[in-house]
Amino acid sequence: MSEQTNPKLKSKIFIKGKITALTGLHIGGNSIGMAIGGADKVVVRNPLTNEPYIPGSSLRGKMRSLLERARGDEKHSPKEGGFSLKDGKLEAGAGINPETLLGKLFGVSADKNNGQPTRLMVRDAHLTRESKKQLENAPNTDMPMTEVKTEVNIDRITSAANPRQFERVPAGAEFNFELVLTLLESDDEKQFLNLIREGLELVQHDSLGGHGSRGYGAVEFRIETVQERTMQHYQQGQAASDVSDQLAVLFVNLQANAPAGA
C-alpha cells in the first residue's frame, strides 16, 4: 500500500475588520441561573468580563449555511429505517463533498467522504473599546450593555397573549473580528478569498444570530486589513505583509453592498 503525502502548508491569510450591528443582535447564551426579572432569552457573554460577544461558530456556521444554499445542492436524506422527508435530515452536497471548493474551505467530517480538514478559522468577535465604553455608559440599557425587547405571541384560537422578553445587543454596537485562511501549496488563494467575500456578503443580506425574520441580526462587515504570512515569514520570524492589490480589491465593495440603513 503506497503512502500518500499531504500537501505542504503554503501560507496563512489574516482578514481583520469590524462587525456593526444594524439592528438588535441576539445570539443566545445560557439561561441557567438568570436573575429574577431578567429576560427569558439572554445573549451569550464572556463569563470573566460579562461582555456580550459574537461566537466564531455562529458567524462561520451562518456563512457555510448560506453558501450551501446558494449552491442549490441541498437534499433530503431519510433517516435509517424511515421514508418520510419530515423525519429525514437536510444535507447540502456541496458542503459534504471534499472535492468542492466549499468542502475544502469549511472542511468535511471524517465520517463523510474520507474527510477534509478545514481551511477557515473564525475567531470570536469581541466589542471594540469604543462600543464597550458607550454601552457601559448608556443610560437606557435594560441589562449590562444590552437592551430587552418584549414581544407578544397571540394565540390564534383563544386570543390569549403570551409576552416574552429577548435580550439584544443594541444597534450600533461594533465588534472586532478576524478570519484566518490556511492555504496549502496546491490552493488558489483568489478562489478561497472570493468565496469568503461571498459568504460575508450573503450574511449582510440575511441575518446573524436568532430571530432574523423579526428584524434581528442585520449586520455590516468592514474589512480593514488583509495580510499574508508565508512559511518563509514564519521561518525567519517576520511579520505578516499586505496581500496584493489584486486580492485586497475582492473586499472593497463589501461595505458598499451592505443592506439599506448601513
C-alpha positions as CSV (number, residue, x, y, z in Angstrom):
1,M,0.0,0.0,0.0
2,S,1.6,3.3,-1.1
3,E,1.9,6.2,1.3
4,Q,0.1,9.5,0.5
5,T,1.9,12.7,1.1
6,N,-0.2,15.5,2.5
7,P,0.1,18.9,0.7
8,K,2.5,21.3,2.4
9,L,1.4,24.5,4.2
10,K,1.9,27.5,1.9
11,S,0.7,30.4,4.0
12,K,-2.0,31.9,6.3
13,I,-4.1,34.9,5.4
14,F,-5.5,37.1,8.1
15,I,-8.7,39.1,7.4
16,K,-9.5,41.6,10.1
17,G,-12.2,44.2,10.4
18,K,-15.3,45.3,12.2
19,I,-18.9,43.9,12.5
20,T,-21.5,46.6,13.1
21,A,-25.0,45.6,14.4
22,L,-27.5,47.5,12.3
23,T,-30.4,46.1,14.3
24,G,-30.6,44.4,17.7
25,L,-28.5,41.3,17.8
26,H,-29.4,38.2,19.7
27,I,-27.0,35.2,19.9
28,G,-28.4,33.0,22.7
29,G,-26.5,32.2,25.8
30,N,-27.1,30.0,28.9
31,S,-30.3,31.0,30.7
32,I,-29.5,28.8,33.7
33,G,-29.3,30.9,36.9
34,M,-30.7,34.0,35.3
35,A,-31.8,36.7,37.6
36,I,-35.5,37.2,38.6
37,G,-36.9,39.9,36.4
38,G,-34.4,39.3,33.7
39,A,-35.0,38.4,30.0
40,D,-36.5,35.0,29.0
41,K,-33.8,34.6,26.3
42,V,-30.4,36.0,27.2
43,V,-27.3,36.6,25.0
44,V,-24.0,34.8,25.2
45,R,-21.5,36.6,27.4
46,N,-17.8,36.3,28.4
47,P,-18.0,34.9,31.9
48,L,-14.9,36.8,33.0
49,T,-15.9,40.3,31.7
50,N,-19.7,39.9,31.4
51,E,-19.5,41.4,27.9
52,P,-21.6,40.2,25.1
53,Y,-19.7,38.8,22.1
54,I,-20.2,37.0,18.8
55,P,-19.0,33.4,18.8
56,G,-16.9,32.5,15.8
57,S,-19.0,29.4,15.4
58,S,-22.1,31.5,14.9
59,L,-20.6,33.5,12.0
60,R,-18.9,30.5,10.5
61,G,-22.0,28.4,10.6
62,K,-24.1,31.1,9.0
63,M,-21.6,31.7,6.2
64,R,-21.5,28.0,5.5
65,S,-25.3,27.5,5.6
66,L,-25.9,30.4,3.2
67,L,-23.2,29.4,0.8
68,E,-24.5,25.8,0.7
69,R,-28.0,27.1,0.0
70,A,-26.6,29.5,-2.7
71,R,-25.0,26.5,-4.4
72,G,-28.5,24.9,-4.7
73,D,-27.3,21.4,-3.8
74,E,-29.4,20.7,-0.7
75,K,-31.1,17.3,-0.5
76,H,-33.1,15.3,2.0
77,S,-31.5,12.1,3.2
78,P,-34.1,9.9,5.0
79,K,-33.2,8.5,8.4
80,E,-32.3,4.9,8.7
81,G,-35.5,2.9,8.6
82,G,-37.6,5.9,7.7
83,F,-39.1,7.2,4.5
84,S,-40.7,10.5,5.4
85,L,-38.9,13.7,4.4
86,K,-40.2,15.1,7.7
87,D,-38.2,12.5,9.6
88,G,-35.1,12.9,7.4
89,K,-32.2,15.3,7.5
90,L,-31.5,18.2,5.2
91,E,-27.9,17.9,3.8
92,A,-26.0,20.0,1.3
93,G,-24.0,18.0,-1.1
94,A,-21.7,20.9,-1.9
95,G,-20.8,21.2,1.8
96,I,-20.0,17.5,2.4
97,N,-18.1,16.8,-0.8
98,P,-14.3,17.3,-0.1
99,E,-13.7,17.9,-3.8
100,T,-15.8,21.1,-3.9
101,L,-14.3,24.5,-3.0
102,L,-16.9,24.8,-0.2
103,G,-16.0,21.4,1.2
104,K,-12.3,22.4,1.1
105,L,-12.9,25.8,2.8
106,F,-15.1,24.6,5.7
107,G,-13.9,21.0,5.9
108,V,-15.7,17.7,5.9
109,S,-16.1,15.5,8.9
110,A,-14.0,12.3,9.0
111,D,-17.1,10.0,8.7
112,K,-18.1,11.5,5.3
113,N,-16.2,11.0,2.0
114,N,-12.8,10.5,3.7
115,G,-13.0,13.8,5.4
116,Q,-11.3,17.1,4.7
117,P,-9.5,19.4,7.2
118,T,-10.9,23.0,7.5
119,R,-9.1,25.9,5.9
120,L,-11.1,28.6,7.5
121,M,-10.9,29.6,11.2
122,V,-13.3,32.2,12.5
123,R,-12.3,33.8,15.9
124,D,-14.8,35.1,18.5
125,A,-15.7,38.7,17.8
126,H,-15.4,41.0,20.9
127,L,-16.7,44.5,21.4
128,T,-14.5,47.3,20.3
129,R,-13.1,49.5,23.1
130,E,-15.3,52.4,21.9
131,S,-18.5,50.3,21.9
132,K,-17.7,48.8,25.3
133,K,-17.4,52.3,26.7
134,Q,-20.6,53.6,25.0
135,L,-22.6,50.6,26.3
136,E,-21.2,50.8,29.8
137,N,-22.3,54.5,30.0
138,A,-25.6,54.2,28.1
139,P,-28.4,55.5,30.3
140,N,-31.2,53.5,28.6
141,T,-29.9,49.9,28.6
142,D,-32.1,47.4,30.5
143,M,-29.3,45.0,31.4
144,P,-25.5,45.4,31.4
145,M,-24.6,46.6,27.8
146,T,-27.8,45.2,26.4
147,E,-31.5,46.1,25.8
148,V,-34.5,43.9,26.5
149,K,-37.2,43.7,23.8
150,T,-40.7,42.4,24.7
151,E,-42.6,40.5,22.1
152,V,-46.2,39.2,22.5
153,N,-47.3,36.0,20.9
154,I,-51.1,35.9,20.4
155,D,-52.8,32.5,20.4
156,R,-55.0,32.5,17.2
157,I,-57.6,30.3,18.9
158,T,-58.0,31.8,22.3
159,S,-56.5,35.3,21.6
160,A,-54.5,34.8,24.8
161,A,-51.3,36.9,24.9
162,N,-48.0,35.3,25.8
163,P,-45.4,38.0,26.3
164,R,-41.7,37.0,26.1
165,Q,-38.6,39.1,26.6
166,F,-35.4,38.9,24.5
167,E,-32.1,40.3,25.4
168,R,-30.3,42.0,22.5
169,V,-27.1,43.9,21.8
170,P,-28.3,47.3,20.7
171,A,-28.0,48.5,17.1
172,G,-24.8,50.5,16.5
173,A,-22.5,48.2,18.6
174,E,-19.3,47.2,16.9
175,F,-17.2,44.1,17.3
176,N,-13.6,43.3,16.2
177,F,-13.5,40.2,14.0
178,E,-10.8,38.0,12.4
179,L,-10.8,35.2,9.9
180,V,-7.8,33.1,9.3
181,L,-7.4,31.2,6.0
182,T,-4.9,28.4,5.8
183,L,-3.6,27.8,2.3
184,L,-1.8,24.6,1.0
185,E,0.6,24.5,-1.9
186,S,-2.0,23.5,-4.4
187,D,-4.6,26.1,-3.4
188,D,-5.8,29.0,-5.5
189,E,-6.0,31.8,-2.9
190,K,-8.1,34.1,-5.0
191,Q,-10.8,31.4,-5.3
192,F,-10.9,30.9,-1.5
193,L,-10.9,34.6,-0.7
194,N,-13.7,35.3,-3.2
195,L,-15.8,32.5,-1.5
196,I,-15.2,34.1,1.9
197,R,-16.2,37.5,0.5
198,E,-19.4,35.9,-1.0
199,G,-20.2,34.3,2.4
200,L,-19.8,37.6,4.2
201,E,-22.0,39.4,1.7
202,L,-24.7,36.8,2.0
203,V,-24.7,37.2,5.8
204,Q,-25.1,41.0,5.3
205,H,-28.2,40.4,3.3
206,D,-29.6,37.8,5.7
207,S,-29.1,37.9,9.4
208,L,-26.7,36.8,12.2
209,G,-28.0,35.1,15.3
210,G,-31.6,34.4,16.2
211,H,-35.0,35.8,15.1
212,G,-33.8,37.3,11.8
213,S,-37.3,37.0,10.4
214,R,-38.4,39.5,13.0
215,G,-35.8,42.1,12.2
216,Y,-33.0,41.0,14.5
217,G,-29.4,40.5,13.4
218,A,-28.8,42.8,10.4
219,V,-25.1,43.4,10.3
220,E,-22.4,45.1,8.2
221,F,-18.8,44.0,7.7
222,R,-16.0,46.4,7.2
223,I,-12.7,44.8,6.2
224,E,-9.7,46.8,7.5
225,T,-6.7,44.6,6.7
226,V,-5.9,41.5,4.6
227,Q,-2.4,40.2,5.3
228,E,-0.5,37.1,4.5
229,R,2.2,35.2,6.4
230,T,4.1,32.7,4.2
231,M,6.2,29.8,5.5
232,Q,9.2,32.0,4.9
233,H,7.8,34.6,7.2
234,Y,7.4,32.0,9.9
235,Q,10.8,30.5,9.4
236,Q,12.5,33.9,9.5
237,G,10.3,35.4,12.3
238,Q,8.9,38.1,10.0
239,A,5.5,39.8,10.4
240,A,2.7,39.3,8.0
241,S,2.6,41.6,4.9
242,D,-0.3,43.0,3.0
243,V,-1.7,40.9,0.2
244,S,-1.5,42.1,-3.4
245,D,-4.0,44.7,-4.6
246,Q,-5.5,42.1,-6.9
247,L,-6.6,40.1,-3.8
248,A,-7.4,43.0,-1.5
249,V,-9.8,44.5,-4.1
250,L,-12.1,41.5,-3.6
251,F,-13.3,43.0,-0.3
252,V,-13.5,46.7,-1.4
253,N,-17.2,46.6,-2.4
254,L,-18.3,44.5,0.7
255,Q,-19.4,47.6,2.7
256,A,-20.8,49.3,-0.4
257,N,-23.1,46.3,-0.9
258,A,-24.3,46.3,2.7
259,P,-28.1,46.4,3.2
260,A,-30.0,49.7,3.2
261,G,-29.7,51.5,6.5
262,A,-26.0,50.8,6.9
